[in-house]
Amino acid sequence: MENTAELDRGRSPLVSVEELAKELAGEHPPVLLDIRWQLSAPGGSQGQGGSVGAAEYAAGHLPGAVFVDLDRELAAPPAGAAGGRHPLPDPDLLGAALRRAGVHAGRPVVVYDGGPATAAARAWWVLRWAGHRDVRVLDGGIAAWRSAGQPETSEVPQPAEGDFHPTPGAMPTLDGDRAAELARTGLLLDARAAERYRGEVEPLDPKAGHIPGAVSAPTFENNAEDGRFRPAAELAERFRALGAEGRRIGVYCGSGVTAAHQALALEVAGYPAALYPGSWSEWSTDPARPVATGPERG
């Protein structure tokens, strides 16, 4: 169900390489979480993407960063039709993983991936959903960090145990019924590639197409060529053109990962949005749910 709890909308959810380097050199540096991940191949077991990320982390990461596995720690195991391919994590297991990584309720957290922030956005959204109020994404990820000549290490830190205990519900969510209703009465954005929205291809899920009434908004159009997010004013104009002004907004994708990237871009632009965690991987497995194909019709 949709949660209408007011969100903490202070500073930008993005942090630049220069800003982060300065903060890490200060007296009170943020907790750093490495969320590198790749989508598993169709039919692959959960955790394959995290294994790739763990190998990349071992080869080199930001000093002080702790690796967090998206598949195993930022999502529950897939459970058939309910919840899709990346269900929301169990709060107790999530809390234990975050405390092991040194996450504290009162200490800022910065998350990053290889760029352009798909996995990092999932971590940002999950931590915010779990009640952490100060989480930011490194804009451009480790690729931007490397381009700026910042240091890396293969040393694995051993952080002191954190004290963060999740209290889920701080970010708004949708179930299938609410997503369908929002597609009729508000604005439901489909963050997948346009060809998947149109139903021309479907590499992962049992049916091709989109939720009737949803609007195609491929999430990677939120990024500039260098992998960083486009400026807030450009993002705001993009979402205005898609019909965001004055409407309730929801987002979905294949399994709730790139939808978090869309939600992050919307927050940068000043548009709060609810996320459908089950997304198309849940919707398309339910024979009672209608499926639309082809381009959007005005």
N, C-alpha and C positions, 0 to 999 in steps of 0.2 A: 504493500500500500504506500501511497505517497506520504512522505513526512514533510510537514510544513514548518519544522523548527527553523528559527532564524539562524542564518549562518554567520560566522565571524568573518567579516569582510574588511580586514585591515589592509596591510600592505599587499603588494602584488604577489600572486602565487608563483611567480617566476623570479629566479635570481640569475644574474649574469656571472660569467666567469670572473670578471674583475671584482664584483661585489663579494662573491664567495671566497676568493683568495684572501681578501682583506678580512673577512669574518673569521676564517680559519687561523689567521695569524693573530687574532685578538685574544682577549682573556677568557671569553665565553664562546667558544666555537660551537656551531651546530653539530648535531649527530648526522653523520653521513651514511646513507644507505645506497648500495649499488644494486640496481634492479635490472641488470642486463638479462635479456630473454629473447627467444625466438619462438614463433608459433610452431607447434608440433605439426608434423606431416599428418594428413588424413589417416585415421586409424591408429596413429601412434599413441603411446601411453602418456598419461599426464606426467610431467616432470622432464620430458625430453628438452623442452625449451629452456628450463632452468639448468639442466646439465650443461648446455651450451654456454649459458651465462656464467655458470660457475667456472668453467674453463677459461673464459675470457677474463674473469675477475682474477684468477690465479696468475694469469700472465701479466697483469698490471692494472692498478686501480688508483683512485685518488687516495692520498695518504690519510689513514684513519677510517676509511670506508669499510663497512661490513656488508657482505653479500646477503641478500634476501631473495629467496626463491619465489617467483610469482605463482607458479603452479601449486606449490606445496604449502606456502605460508600466506599468500595473499588471496587464495581461493580454496574452497573445499573441493574434495574429489567429485567429479561428475557423478550424478545420480539419476541417469536416464533422462526422462522428459522434464522432470522438475529441476529448475535452476540452470539448465543449459550447461555449456562446457566449462564455464568458470563460475560456479556458484559463489556467493559471498562466503567468506571464511567463518569458521567457528570462532566466536569471540575469545574463548579461553585459549585455544591453540594460537590464534593470532597474537594475543597478549603475551603469551610465553615466548613466541618467536621475537617479538619486538623488544621485550625486556632483555633477552639474550643479546640482542644487537645494541643494547645500551640506551634504548629510547626512554626518556623521562617525560612526564606530563608537562613540566614547566620549562623544557629545553627545546629550542627550535630544531627542526629536522629538515634536512635537504636530501632529496632523492634524485638519482640520475640513472640514465641508461646509456646505450650507445648512440642515441639520437635516432629519430626526432621526438623522443619523449613518450612513445606509446606505452611502454611498460612502466616508466616513471610516473606517468599520469595515473595509471591504475593504482600505484602505491600511494600517490598523493590523495586520490579519491578515497581509498580504503582507510587510510589513517584519519582523514577528515570525517568519514562516516563513523569511524570508531571513536570519535570524540577528541582527537588531538587538534588543537586550535592553531598551531603554528607549523605548517608544512609547506615547503616550497620545492619547485622543480628547477634543476639546473638547466637553463635554456641552452639547447644545443648538445647537451649531454657530454660524455667524455670526449667526443669528437671535437667539440668546441674547446674543451679544456686542453687537449693536445695541440690544437691549432695555435693556441695562445702561448705554447711553450711552458705550461705549468708542469710541476713535478708529478711523477707517478711512482708507485712502489709495488713490489710483490709481497711485502710483509703483511701478514694477517694480524690485525689488532686483537687484543683481548679486553674488550670494554668491561667496565664494572656493570653489574646488573642494573637495569633500569627499573623504573617504578610505574610505568604506564599500564593502566588497566582499561581495556576498551569499554565504552558505553555506547553501543551501536544506536544509530538513528539520527546522527547529527547532519547527515546529508540526505536530501530527498530521493526516494526511490519509487519506481513504478512496478506493478505486476502486469501480467498480460492484459487484464481487463482495463486497468487504468491507462496503459499504453494505447489500447484501441480507442478508448474514450477521448484521450488527448489528441489522437490523430484526427478526430472529428471536430473537436471544439477548441483546440489550441494549435500548437505546432509540434509535431513529432519529427525529429531529424534522424535520418538513416545515415550513419557515419561510414558505411562500407563503400567500397569502390562502386562507381556508377554502373558498371556492367553487372555486378552482383545485385544491385538494387533493381535493375531492369529485368533480371532473371535470365540473362544471357549465359552466365556461368555460375556454378556453385561448387567450389572445390571442397567444402567442409561439411555442409549441412544437408539434410535429407530432401529439402525442397528448395527451388530457386524462386526468387521474387522478393517482395517486401510487404510490410504491414499496410493494408489499404489506408490511404490517406496520408501516409508518411511522405516526407519531402527528402529528396536525395541531397546530401551535403557531405561529400567525401572528406574525411577528416584531415587528410594530408594537404588539402588546400588551405589549411590554417597555417602552414609553414612556408617560410621563404626558401630559396634555393639552398642556403647554407644549413638548413635543418632547424634553424631557430624559428620561434613563433613570429608571425607577422606583427607589426605594431598594433597596439590596442585599437587605435582609430580605424585601421584597415579591417581588423576583425569585426569591430562594431558595424562597419558598413556592410561587410559580407552578410552578417546575420540579419541586419535590417532588410537587405535585399531578399533574404529568404523568408521574411515575414515575422521576425521575432518581436518587433516593437509592440508593446502592450499586450502580449499574449503569454499564456503559460507554455513553457517549453519542456519537452522531454527529448531524450537521446537514446538511441540503441545502436548496436553494431552486430557482429557475429556472436560474441560471447561476453560482452561487457568490458573489453579491454580498450579497443579504440574509441568506444563511446565515452570512456573516462577522459581520453585525450580531447574529445569534442567538448565535454563538460568543462575541462580546464580552459580551452580556448574561449568558451562562452563566458566563463568567470572573468578572464582577462578583459573581455569586451564589455563587461558589466551586465550580463544577462544570466541570472541564476537558472539552473536547469535541473530537472529530475532525471535520474538514470534508470533504465530498465536493465537490471543485472542479468536476467536470463537471456535477453536479446533474441536474435533470430534463431540461435541454436535451441532455445526453448520453444519459441513460437512455432517453428517449422516442424517440430516433432509432434505437435498436437493436431490430430486430424480434424478437430472442431474449429480450428482457427482458419479464417480465410486468407488467401494469398493473392496478391496483385502482381502483375508483371507489366513490362513495357515502361515507357517514359511517363513521367508525372503529367497529369492532365489538369489544367487550370479550371 
